[in-house]
Amino acid sequence: MIGYDKAAVNTLSARISATKKLPATDATEEPFYANLDSSVQAELSDVRYDQYVIDSVRAQITSKDAKVSFGPVSAQRRNNLLLVRGNYQLPPPQREGARATGRFAALSFRAPQLADYWQDDAPRKVTGETAGGRQHRHPRWRDERTD
């Protein structure tokens, strides 16, 4: 068990790789992510935060320069599933007012029982069934809001 404060994970498995072409010593200053390629594949089981519970999380995240791609990232709890795919564009460094932008190719969820995401003895939880999502409409977000 790995834990800190209210968060805990029973098992964690990850494979991380990164390569970066370093600039010449006399080159102009670049953002830290320039010429950086990275990849993260992770699997977590029995994830808990405060009164919330997720059975498993699987994630594949890659980056190339300022573009970060999520695909797919899934969170499973009993028969409930959240699935996210998409891209995130890092803002230029040290630019006043610069905002990050994102474009999600797919966001879907199926939750026959929302209450499953809470511990069985949690005092306040949301119950009921929900399903939905956006696929191939490319919902975007800017300035922390969704279009």
Secondary structure, 3 states (H helix, E strand, C coil): CEEECCEEEEEEEEEEEEEECCCCCCCCCCCCCCCEEEEEEEEEEEEEECCEEEEEEEEEEEEECCEEEEEEEEEEECCEEEEEEEEEECCCCCCCCCCCEEEEEEEEEEECCHHHHECCCCCCCCCCCEEEEEECCCCEEECCEEC
